Amino acid sequence: MRRRLLGFVLAVALLGGCATVPTKGTIRNGERQGLAPDLGGVGVEAKPPRANIGDMQIVSGFLEAMSDSQAYDVARQYMTPEAAGAWKPESQTVVYDQTPESLIRKGDGIQLTAQKIATIGARGEWTPAGPNEKADFFFKLKKVDGQLRVAKAPPGAFLGSNQVDLKLAPRDLYFFNQSRNLLVPDQVWLPQNLPSGQAATQLIQELLKGPTSRLGNGVVSIAPPGTEVQVSVPVDLGVATVALNDIAGSLRDQDRRLLAAQIVWTLNQLNLRAKITVGGAPLLPDEPEVLPFGNFSAYDPQATADAMTKLYGLLGQKPQRIVGLDGASEISAQPLNSGPLALHKAQSFAVTLAGDAGAIVTADGRRVVYGKLDPPDNPGKPSEIPVDGKTLSPSFDGQDNLWILDRADSDHPRLRVRHDDGRLSPVAIDFAGDTPVALRMAPDGVRALLVMHSAAAKQNYVETATVQTTNGGKQMMLGEFQPLRLQLTNITDAAWDKQGIIVIGTDKAAPQPWLVSTDGSSLQLLPGSAPGFVPEHVASNTHKDTLPVIQDDAGHIHWLSKDLGWVSMNDDDSEATIKPTYPG
């Protein structure tokens, strides 16, 4: 085996080592931690209407004012009293592609017609628009005391896409998975550039409302119903004081710690430390008054098991460990010759996050075999699960649950989960006639990443979904499907990554690996993404030190080193190819 450096992304390396490159698309975000936002446009200060201005100026001024959620009172000055009273801008925000041609005169008003980019819901959830969706509204005008005013309230607010990064920022609210061992981020878009106290108050108030519909009952909020912040969250010298009402005082000690984790993680995005009280007394009386963030690192939603950085794969239909990615040893594939998995030829391979067990789909497509990778002398009987039809590569979550999707090529795909105790549970799904191509579970076991084939468009697309329950908690289901609406074609694969999602797809030229936000609001090339190979599949996971690995169209693998260069693994003596996989 040998290693070959394919290229460096010097421009990126000069940016202080941050793993981002200039972005593509309307919404311009890089890695959320440690980067200043790309403003993407010129900020507009909301101003009240001047006297005796024309119809186009009235509507333009109204749109400018409503783009700032802190200036809705100013925006109402552009409206008739009746329209102002009926307007509910908090109900939604429509993000549109603002151009000089967006507004035209029509009859007794102004018509807005533009490409819709997304809709931001009442809780701040970003929903990408479909390829042909329009932002379409007729602003009827009427004179009030001799001045033109908007006489019809729009459904929510409108926001030009070049203003999004100036006005809003993506924030995560943190809740627990059902096992209560990992936090699950619930991303919402909230006003930015607020004073620290207002921003902290806003975040904690949103957190105490509970999860958005995207996560629903798939996650747990530890705060009892009725828990509120008393007045506000003041900030002094980087410490936010969260004074909860007495309702939270009913929590047991363990649940108090979990609630503290939700609050500490949520405020950490603002670089704030937390002091939490209930009825004036400390929430955690045995902990420091100002809670250190490190005390709650065990609940990291990205999971932190060191084994997650170890690469595995199939070589000649046999499971292998791939060593040497870190440069500490010779790059090689080491067969896993012991244990039940070594007894079978395999078509796909998955490994637990702890790296102690794995599962294969047998080459004949009839079984999923689960077993220890390095079993003791008497490992016992392996677990075998019959499967039918096409079976996707299985996926583990952080609770050692194994997710198996078979019958993928039929009209009724089947999803089941093998729990860590060996129980097998069905998971209800409805893909509405589309075909699953790949399934990757997040470590939390709540969020799912899917590559799907559209029966109508005859193209692959990427979507996320969440595991929830129905029938009083008795039935698991995969729902809340969220297509990311990426401007890519020929999508072949996708995987979770520490910065979001990596997608293999084509923009205008050759296939490339792309870094995508989890809600589809940003799309950018992965650093080092112009190498001398054609990417086809990706192996990655959410661990901060995992190196993304690409399998090209010839079956060879390449990984992105820490210096942002692509490194290739080639077998000089064989044309055999490796199908890579990371734990997860």
Secondary structure as the mmCIF struct_conf table of DSSP 4:
data_model
#
loop_
_struct_conf.conf_type_id
_struct_conf.id
_struct_conf.beg_label_comp_id
_struct_conf.beg_label_asym_id
_struct_conf.beg_label_seq_id
_struct_conf.end_label_comp_id
_struct_conf.end_label_asym_id
_struct_conf.end_label_seq_id
STRN STRN1 ARG A 2 GLY A 7
HELX_RH_AL_P HELX_RH_AL_P1 LEU A 10 ALA A 13
TURN_TY1_P TURN_TY1_P1 LEU A 14 GLY A 17
BEND BEND1 ALA A 19 ALA A 19
STRN STRN2 THR A 23 LYS A 24
BEND BEND2 GLY A 25 ILE A 27
BEND BEND3 ARG A 32 GLY A 34
BEND BEND4 GLY A 41 GLY A 41
HELX_LH_PP_P HELX_LH_PP_P1 PRO A 48 ARG A 50
TURN_TY1_P TURN_TY1_P2 ALA A 51 ASN A 52
HELX_RH_AL_P HELX_RH_AL_P2 ASP A 55 MET A 66
TURN_TY1_P TURN_TY1_P3 SER A 67 SER A 67
HELX_RH_3T_P HELX_RH_3T_P1 SER A 69 ALA A 71
HELX_RH_AL_P HELX_RH_AL_P3 TYR A 72 ARG A 76
TURN_TY1_P TURN_TY1_P4 GLN A 77 TYR A 78
STRN STRN3 MET A 79 MET A 79
HELX_RH_AL_P HELX_RH_AL_P4 PRO A 81 ALA A 86
HELX_RH_3T_P HELX_RH_3T_P2 PRO A 89 SER A 91
STRN STRN4 GLN A 92 TYR A 96
HELX_RH_3T_P HELX_RH_3T_P3 PRO A 100 SER A 102
STRN STRN5 LEU A 103 LYS A 106
TURN_TY1_P TURN_TY1_P5 GLY A 107 ASP A 108
STRN STRN6 GLY A 109 GLY A 121
TURN_TY1_P TURN_TY1_P6 ALA A 122 ARG A 123
STRN STRN7 TRP A 126 PRO A 128
HELX_LH_PP_P HELX_LH_PP_P2 ALA A 129 GLY A 130
TURN_TY1_P TURN_TY1_P7 PRO A 131 ASN A 132
STRN STRN8 LYS A 134 VAL A 144
TURN_TY1_P TURN_TY1_P8 ASP A 145 GLY A 146
STRN STRN9 GLN A 147 VAL A 150
BEND BEND5 LYS A 152 LYS A 152
BEND BEND6 PRO A 155 GLY A 156
STRN STRN10 ALA A 157 GLY A 160
HELX_RH_3T_P HELX_RH_3T_P4 SER A 161 GLN A 163
HELX_RH_AL_P HELX_RH_AL_P5 VAL A 164 LYS A 167
STRN STRN11 LEU A 168 PHE A 176
TURN_TY1_P TURN_TY1_P9 GLN A 178 SER A 179
BEND BEND7 ARG A 180 LEU A 182
STRN STRN12 LEU A 183 PRO A 191
BEND BEND8 ASN A 193 ASN A 193
HELX_RH_AL_P HELX_RH_AL_P6 SER A 196 LEU A 208
TURN_TY1_P TURN_TY1_P10 LYS A 209 LYS A 209
TURN_TY1_P TURN_TY1_P11 SER A 213 LEU A 215
HELX_RH_3T_P HELX_RH_3T_P5 GLY A 216 GLY A 218
BEND BEND9 VAL A 219 VAL A 219
STRN STRN13 VAL A 220 VAL A 220
BEND BEND10 ALA A 223 ALA A 223
HELX_LH_PP_P HELX_LH_PP_P3 PRO A 224 PRO A 224
TURN_TY1_P TURN_TY1_P12 PRO A 225 GLY A 226
STRN STRN14 VAL A 229 VAL A 229
BEND BEND11 GLN A 230 VAL A 231
STRN STRN15 VAL A 235 ASP A 236
TURN_TY1_P TURN_TY1_P13 LEU A 237 GLY A 238
STRN STRN16 VAL A 239 LEU A 244
HELX_RH_3T_P HELX_RH_3T_P6 ASP A 246 SER A 250
BEND BEND12 LEU A 251 LEU A 251
HELX_RH_AL_P HELX_RH_AL_P7 ASP A 253 ASN A 268
TURN_TY1_P TURN_TY1_P14 GLN A 269 ASN A 271
STRN STRN17 ARG A 273 VAL A 278
TURN_TY1_P TURN_TY1_P15 GLY A 279 GLY A 280
STRN STRN18 ALA A 281 PRO A 282
BEND BEND13 LEU A 283 LEU A 284
TURN_TY1_P TURN_TY1_P16 PRO A 285 ASP A 286
BEND BEND14 GLU A 287 GLU A 287
BEND BEND15 GLU A 289 VAL A 290
STRN STRN19 LEU A 291 LEU A 291
HELX_RH_3T_P HELX_RH_3T_P7 PHE A 293 TYR A 299
TURN_TY1_P TURN_TY1_P17 PRO A 301 GLN A 302
HELX_RH_3T_P HELX_RH_3T_P8 ASP A 306 THR A 309
STRN STRN20 LEU A 311 LEU A 315
TURN_TY1_P TURN_TY1_P18 GLY A 316 GLN A 317
STRN STRN21 LYS A 318 VAL A 323
TURN_TY1_P TURN_TY1_P19 LEU A 325 ASP A 326
BEND BEND16 GLY A 327 SER A 329
STRN STRN22 SER A 332 PRO A 335
BEND BEND17 SER A 338 GLY A 339
HELX_RH_3T_P HELX_RH_3T_P9 PRO A 340 LEU A 343
BEND BEND18 HIS A 344 HIS A 344
STRN STRN23 ALA A 346 VAL A 351
TURN_TY1_P TURN_TY1_P20 LEU A 353 ALA A 354
BEND BEND19 GLY A 355 ASP A 356
STRN STRN24 ALA A 357 THR A 362
TURN_TY1_P TURN_TY1_P21 ALA A 363 ASP A 364
BEND BEND20 GLY A 365 ARG A 366
STRN STRN25 ARG A 367 LYS A 372
BEND BEND21 LEU A 373 ASP A 374
BEND BEND22 ASP A 377 ASN A 378
HELX_LH_PP_P HELX_LH_PP_P4 LYS A 381 PRO A 382
STRN STRN26 SER A 383 PRO A 386
BEND BEND23 GLY A 389 GLY A 389
HELX_LH_PP_P HELX_LH_PP_P5 LEU A 392 PRO A 394
STRN STRN27 SER A 395 PHE A 396
TURN_TY1_P TURN_TY1_P22 GLY A 398 GLN A 399
STRN STRN28 LEU A 402 ASP A 406
TURN_TY1_P TURN_TY1_P23 ALA A 408 ASP A 409
BEND BEND24 SER A 410 HIS A 412
STRN STRN29 ARG A 414 ARG A 418
TURN_TY1_P TURN_TY1_P24 ASP A 420 ASP A 421
BEND BEND25 GLY A 422 GLY A 422
STRN STRN30 LEU A 424 ALA A 428
TURN_TY1_P TURN_TY1_P25 ALA A 432 GLY A 433
STRN STRN31 THR A 435 MET A 441
TURN_TY1_P TURN_TY1_P26 PRO A 443 ASP A 444
BEND BEND26 GLY A 445 VAL A 446
STRN STRN32 ARG A 447 HIS A 453
TURN_TY1_P TURN_TY1_P27 ALA A 455 ALA A 457
BEND BEND27 GLN A 459 GLN A 459
STRN STRN33 ASN A 460 THR A 470
TURN_TY1_P TURN_TY1_P28 ASN A 471 LYS A 474
STRN STRN34 GLN A 475 PRO A 483
BEND BEND28 GLN A 487 GLN A 487
STRN STRN35 THR A 489 ASP A 497
TURN_TY1_P TURN_TY1_P29 LYS A 498 GLN A 499
STRN STRN36 GLY A 500 THR A 506
BEND BEND29 ASP A 507 ALA A 510
STRN STRN37 PRO A 511 VAL A 516
TURN_TY1_P TURN_TY1_P30 THR A 518 ASP A 519
BEND BEND30 GLY A 520 SER A 521
STRN STRN38 LEU A 523 LEU A 525
HELX_LH_PP_P HELX_LH_PP_P6 LEU A 526 LEU A 526
TURN_TY1_P TURN_TY1_P31 PRO A 527 GLY A 528
BEND BEND31 GLY A 532 PHE A 533
STRN STRN39 PRO A 535 ALA A 539
BEND BEND32 THR A 542 THR A 542
TURN_TY1_P TURN_TY1_P32 LYS A 544 ASP A 545
HELX_LH_PP_P HELX_LH_PP_P7 THR A 546 PRO A 548
STRN STRN40 VAL A 549 ASP A 552
TURN_TY1_P TURN_TY1_P33 ASP A 553 ALA A 554
BEND BEND33 GLY A 555 GLY A 555
STRN STRN41 ILE A 557 LEU A 560
TURN_TY1_P TURN_TY1_P34 LYS A 562 ASP A 563
BEND BEND34 LEU A 564 LEU A 564
STRN STRN42 TRP A 566 ASN A 570
TURN_TY1_P TURN_TY1_P35 ASP A 572 ASP A 573
STRN STRN43 ILE A 578 THR A 581
#
